[in-house]
Amino acid sequence: MDFCFFLIGFKEFNKPLDDVGQIPCYCSNCHNTSVFAIRTTNVVTLFFIPVLPFYRSKRLKCNICGASGDINNEVINRLKSGQPVAIG
């Protein structure tokens, strides 16, 4: 008997936005200032090896409760100028 076994999955990779910096922002979910701007890349994995990226976004993510929200260029410009924002 021959068996063919493929293990396919999905993984999310997060990396801080370098051009914004580490400005702590407010989380309206857990009420902490532990939200940071990140770049998220979702990929398809084959045997735990990243193979194909299929979605990229810039978002704010809370380090405590995990709440997140996408951000646009207006929010990024506010963060670059040093103004904290909140997850909506």
Secondary structure, DSSP 4 states (H G I P E B T S, - for coil): -------EEEEEEEEE-TTT----BEETTT--S-EEEEEEEEEEEETTEEEEEEEEEEEEEETTT--EEE--HHHHHHHHTT---EE-
